[in-house]
Amino acid sequence: MTQATFDAVAFAGGGNRCYWQGGFWDAFTARHPQSPKQVVAVSAGAFQACFSLIGQGDRVRKIVLDACEGFEREVVWSEMLKGRSPFIVGSLYRQLIAEVFGPLEIAALKAAPEILIQITHPPRFMPAYLAAYLAIGAYQVEKVWMGAAHSRAGRHVGLTASWVSTHQIESADELVDALMGTATVPPFMPVGKVGGRAALDGGLVDNPPIDRLTDVENQGGRTLVLSTRAGKAMEDTDKRIVVRPSVPILTSRFAVTDAGAIRAAYEQGLEDGAVFATRFT
């Protein structure tokens, strides 16, 4: 294979492991610039996609790494006395997104390739927290039996997907809600609300998110999937390449104190992306 351009790209979820995607994208596109027709992304991968495609990676990582140095604990039980979750990652993540994306960044996203932020919705009759816990439980079963290289566990409990387009978002607040919604994993992250509906982690029904890629592939397009799991992964096809970390990314998905691990994830992505780039002429 000599073509280095892809018509669509998928960014999988994976919490802090997704900083690997940022490094991979930076290294690969430095040698082979990309302008895909479409990008589909879930959970923390959606955040990575949004800031990576508009060239804000260095800025975001500085904010994150500097912030990590200032925290000693990830669970603050006293927050419960104020009616808030003791897991501080949720509020910190919202603050981070709001700091990163303002009017200029929204304009840049509209000029960049369209990113479809995948959201998962629970059945209307089911409480969002219950739906999330059932889906997470189904995922654990799926992982044991099938390895979960590609997870669709949430479908078994009635979850459905929708997408928010970065070309349709009108304000930074809308983007914050979409990125928070697609990353909802109780109890670490609060239940989101998008389009008037409860929103859960976008990866609960399709992770890595490939459903929207199939339309592109059926029309002859070539796609690239950025997984975040080392080892077993989805198989390549004649239209799709799946990339993943060459070694396991050793960081908690929700850690806010481990700057070294986040930095290492990005640097590993740089190495893997540079190696991948050499596959093409």
N, C-alpha and C positions, 0 to 999 in steps of 0.2 A: 504494500500500500504506500503510495507516494503523496497523495493529497493530504494536506494538513489542515484543511478548513472543514468546519462542521456547520450543518444547517440548524441544528438545535442542540442545546446542552442542558443537562440536568444536574442540579446540586442537591445531593442527599442531605438528610439531617444527621445530627450526631453531637450536638452541643459544642463543647470546646474542641472536639476533634475536627470541627469544620474549619479551624484556622489552617489546617493542612490544605484545604481546598484553595484558600487565599494564596498560599505559597505556590501551589501547583499552577494555578491560573496565571500568576505573575510571571513565573519562569517560562511556562509554555508559550504564552502570548507575547513575551518579549522577543521570542524567535519567530513565532508564527502568529501574527495578529489575527484576531477572530472578530467576525461580525455576524453572529448567528441570527437567523430569522426569529428565533424564539429561545427563551431560557425558562425552564420550569424548576422551581425550588421549593423546599420545605424546611420548616423549623429553622435552626440556626444556619442552615445552608442558604436560606432565603436572605438572611442578613448579609452573609458573605457575598452572595451574588450581587446584591444591590450596591454595596460599597466597592466591590472589586471592579464591576463593569464601568464605574464612573471614576476610577483611579483614586479612591480615597483610602486605600489599604494602609499606607504608612501612617496616616493621621489616626485612623481608627485603632490600630494596634498600639500606638503611643498612648492614647487615652486609656485603653484597656490595661496595658501593662503598668502604667503609672498608678492606676486605680487599685490594681491587685496588690501593689506594694503597701497600700494603706490599710488593708484588712487583715485581721488575725483570725477571725471566725466567720464561718459561713452560715451558722445557725445562731440566731440571737433570740433566746427564749423570752426575753422581756418585751419583745414586739407583740407577743400575744396579749399582754396587758393593755395594749393600745388598739386591740382588735385587728391586728395585722398578722400576716404569716411570719413565723420565725425564720423561714428560709429567705434571706435577703436578696437572693439572686434575681427574683422577679422584679422587685422595685428598681434594682440597679440596672437591669436590662432595659426597662422602659426608659430610664433616665439616659442611658447610653444612646439608644436609638434616637431619642428626641434631640440629643446634643449633636449627633452626627448629621441628621437630615433636616435641612431648612429649605427655604424657597429655591436657593441656587442648586441644591442637590436634587430637588424634585424636578427642576427644569432639565438637569443633566440626565436624570433617569428617563425622561420623556424623549430625549434625543438619542439615548443608547438603545440597544436591542431590547425588545419587550421582554420583561420578566413576569412570568405568571407565578404568583405566590399562592401555593396550594394550601387551602384551609380545609379542615375536617369539621363536619357538623354532626352532632348527635341527633337521634330521632326526636321529633318534637315532643313526644310523650315521655321522654327519658331525661332525668336530671343530668346536667352536663358532667358533674363529678362522677356519678355512677357510670355513665358511658365511658369516661376516660379510664376509670379503674378496670372496667370490664375489658376494654380494648387492650390495656397494658397487660392484663392477665392472659388474654388470648395470645398476645405477642410472645409472652414467656413460654407458653405451650408450643407455639409455632416454632420458636427458636430451638427448643429441645428436639422436636420431631423433624424439622426441615432445615435447621441451620439459619433460617431467616436472612439469607443473602438478599432476598427481596420480600419485604413484609407487606401483607394485605390483611393483617389480623383484625383490624377494626371493622372490616366489612361484615365479619361474622356476627357482630353485635348491632348491625344496622347503621353504622356511620357512613356518611356520604361526603364527597369532595366538592368544593367549588374553588374558583380561582379569582384572585384580584390582580388586575393588570397594572403594571407601573405606568403604562401609557394612559390609563384612565383615572389614576389617582389625582385629586385636585389640591391636596394639602398635605403638609407634613404630618398632621394629626391622623389622617387616613392611613398613611404609610405606617405610622407607629402602631395603630390598632391592628393592621394586617400582619405586621411582623411579630407582634405580641401574640396574636391569635394563632398563627401557624406554629408557635413555639410552646403552646399550652400543654404542660405535663404536670398535673397536680401530684403532690402538694407543692412542688418546687416553683411552678409558674402558675399564676392565677388564671382562671377561665377567662378567655377573651370574648369579645363581642364584635362581630363583623357583619355589616349589612343587616343589623337588627337581630341577628341570630347568635347563639352561643357558638364559640369557635374553639376547636381543640387542635392539637398538634397535627400538622398536615401530613406527617409521615405515618399516621396510624392506619391509613387506608392504602398507601402506595409509597413505599420508601425502599430504594431510591424512586423518585417520581418519574415513571416511564409511560404512564397512560397517554399523556399528551404528546409523547415522542412518536408513538406508533403512527399517528396521522402523517407526520413528516416523513417517516421511513416508508410508509406505503406509497408516498408520492416520489420515492427515489432518493430522498434526502439522507444524509449521513449524520449520525448523532454521537454525542460524547456524554458519558455518565460519570460524574465525580462522586464515587462512593467515599465513605470515611472509615470503612472497616478493612483492616489487613486480613490476609488469608482468604478464606472462601468468599467468593463474590459471584454476582451474576455472570453468566457466560456472554462473551462477545457474539455478535451475529454479523452477517455480511454487511449490515448497515449501521451497526452500533459497536462502539468501543467502550468498555468499562474500565476505568482506572481506579486505583486504590492505593493506600499507603504501603510502601514496601516493607515497613515494620509497624507493629502496633503503636498507636498513638496513646501514650500512657498519661492520661489526664482524666479526671472526673468530668463528666459532661456539664455539670453545673458549678464547678469550682470557681470561686472569686478570689482565692488567695494564692493560686499557683501560677504566678507569672512565668516561671521557668518552663513549666510544661507547655503553656500556650506558645511561648516563643519557640520551643523545640518543635511543636507541631507545625508551625509556619515554616521553620527552616527545613524540616523534613519534606514539606511540600515543595519548597524550592528545589531540593535535590531531585525529587521524583519527577517534577515537571520538566526539569532540564534534561533528564534521561529520556523521558517520553518524547521530547522535542527532537531528539536525535533519530527517532524512527522515520522521520520524514525528510524528504529532500527540499 
